Amino acid sequence: MSKPATPSPPTLPRGERQNTPVGSPEFSAAEASLLERYFTNLDRPVFALRNLPEVVKGALFSRYSRTEKSLRRVLLDEFINEPDSGFDRLAGTPPADDDMVAVRRAEEFYERVLVGYGDDSVAELAGAHVAVEHTSTLAAKALEDSRIGISPLEKSTRYVRFDRRAADGRYLYYRGSELAHPDYEPAADALFETYSRLVEPATLAIRERFPQEAGETDRAWKSATRAKALDLLRGLLPAGTLTNLGLFGNGRAFEYLITKMAAHELTECQVLATSLHRELSLVIPAFVRRALDDRYGRPAAERMVRVRELVAKLSPSPLAGKGRGGGSEPSVRLVEFDPDAERKVVAAALFPHSDQPLEEGAGDPAAVLDALLADRANRRQRAPRALEHATYTFEIVANFGAYRDLHRHRMLTQDRQLLGTALGYDLPPGLSGLGLDADFARAVEAAADVHRRVERDLGPAPAQYIVPLAFHVRWYFRANLREVYHLCELRTTPQGHPDYRWVAQELFRCVSEVHPRLAAYARFVDLGPGDELERRQSERRIDEKLDALDRRVR
Ligand SMILES: Cc1cc2nc3c(=O)[nH]c(=O)nc-3n(C[C@H](O)[C@H](O)[C@H](O)COP(=O)(O)OP(=O)(O)OC[C@H]3O[C@@H](n4cnc5c(N)ncnc54)[C@H](O)[C@@H]3O)c2cc1C
């Protein structure tokens, strides 16, 4: 073959040119024609995989740990040209068989190829997209309670109305048999009816209060005002409200998620564990195989249940005997911080540039922090890793809507208490100006009465389904300063929901009080009052972007 190994050098970045093997090309013409379907190029050191089943991609990558061959060579020698590999049946020909045959083949393939040289991390090399629809907000939280390896996206309470009904005319909230209580459905219906009844008057009142401005498109104005109405009313929705979400994740993370869901205290989550396992077994069977098996998954889930029950019994204030106080104001409390954090951050920043042990690093804090952070031009220019050496524990009481949003941050440790009604609820301040606060208060207080009865009869975990999102929940965040920068800069932007915006501002105030110099560089935290019509500026920017796109297309 006379094809040069390094095509068109001037168009390749310098690093790639240096790494490209020199000499004869790696593949013959015949080999190249077999391979080109599976890779985005055959002659450069950076390439993507395509048209390969997840299990094959996982197997291929896992071979990096045991071979000096290139990945494309491994595919050719050990899979395509190796009749015993099962590759041809799995990936080479268009699938003619039914799903179960494909699953069996994937399983065989896994046994044959991966078991020999893979460890558990191989299951991170293949992923899947899963949609979970008509699941309660509570179960969505359980699915999203994952950090490494799962990326969720869920239906927004700001852009989507939640009062659409099913074909049978019923509102969309969770109705599991474990919630068989005479008061549950009437209470949930009443909350949805109030939400539904208030959407139009709230939107109209907001439009009257914030009339369309000169230069503002109809689309932008209507969108911003409707979002404001839905933001104000979402507190009426019970935690059993059905939502839709998509999850993208790797096999290992899904395996653990399924096991955790199987051990969950909510029956709905246990059912979801089975459904997730069934569906993922059709696309990445090898990687979720242990999730519910008798050797690992089931015993692990059973142990999680045992531990939960054991620890619950040791709690000094058992849930069943929880006092019924007059509520608790929203609050953010800094429970723990490290007085030596600044020195540690500075030492960590200097460490890679020094030959001294970490604890002996010392430098001028002002100069080092300035060098690290002073010139950040926007919040996407991340704070450096050294900031992870300062950690804070916060205890937060805020409404479940705010919790639902902030819970999505993954670079921290967090846990919540059960959602109930004892801590009181938030009446959105914006509602009283519109004359709708009395309706709102009546509806959530009626739901609180029912919650107490359901809790008494069915227990505190299932009783959560009837609690409106306006009610307070207590949770903790243990976060490092880098995540504090990220979370507070992102969640205090003026277009954010006022509930989580307030929490993020308070988190930041706590840190600024104890570590003013470390906090001072988080320049994009917005401690101002925010926009009254939160989405107005964002919608205008969307219009500008749409205009720019239109001009480009024209
Ligand atoms: C204005 C606004 C509107 C939103 N609307 C919706 C909505 O409609 N629906 C919805 O579901 N969510 C919505 N969200 C939540 C959003 O999608 C994020 O889940 C949430 O903001 C957490 O942000 P994060 O992933 O940047 O932060 P963290 O999870 O705290 O992560 C910190 C950083 O670590 C990195 N990181 C963490 N995990 C990964 C990973 N798996 N892969 C790559 N990098 C990673 C990223 O750089 C990330 O910024 C909204 C958020 C905002 C601010």
The ligand as a Gaussian input file, in Angstrom:
#p B3LYP/6-31G(d) Opt

LIG

0 1
 C      -31.832000      27.751000      34.745000
 C      -31.825000      26.247000      34.906000
 C      -32.831000      25.487000      34.322000
 C      -32.823000      24.095000      34.452000
 N      -33.811000      23.368000      33.865000
 C      -33.810000      22.030000      33.976000
 C      -34.843000      21.241000      33.368000
 O      -35.767000      21.737000      32.752000
 N      -34.793000      19.907000      33.512000
 C      -33.766000      19.311000      34.207000
 O      -33.758000      18.098000      34.309000
 N      -32.788000      20.015000      34.789000
 C      -32.790000      21.358000      34.696000
 N      -31.799000      22.076000      35.314000
 C      -30.794000      21.363000      36.119000
 C      -29.499000      21.155000      35.313000
 O      -29.773000      20.340000      34.192000
 C      -28.420000      20.494000      36.157000
 O      -28.783000      19.176000      36.461000
 C      -28.159000      21.182000      37.451000
 O      -28.102000      22.557000      37.256000
 C      -26.839000      20.693000      38.041000
 O      -25.809000      21.374000      37.347000
 P      -24.437000      20.766000      36.952000
 O      -24.620000      19.468000      36.271000
 O      -23.687000      21.837000      36.200000
 O      -23.753000      20.656000      38.389000
 P      -23.102000      19.488000      39.249000
 O      -23.850000      18.220000      39.147000
 O      -22.976000      20.119000      40.565000
 O      -21.695000      19.271000      38.634000
 C      -20.653000      20.254000      38.705000
 C      -19.865000      20.196000      37.429000
 O      -19.225000      18.927000      37.336000
 C      -19.229000      18.471000      36.000000
 N      -20.014000      17.241000      35.918000
 C      -20.768000      16.685000      36.895000
 N      -21.278000      15.521000      36.476000
 C      -20.885000      15.343000      35.214000
 C      -21.096000      14.325000      34.238000
 N      -21.824000      13.233000      34.477000
 N      -20.538000      14.490000      33.036000
 C      -19.795000      15.572000      32.759000
 N      -19.540000      16.576000      33.633000
 C      -20.072000      16.446000      34.846000
 C      -19.830000      19.597000      35.158000
 O      -18.817000      20.446000      34.742000
 C      -20.698000      20.310000      36.165000
 O      -20.977000      21.629000      35.819000
 C      -31.793000      23.462000      35.194000
 C      -30.785000      24.241000      35.790000
 C      -30.791000      25.615000      35.648000
 C      -29.690000      26.407000      36.299000

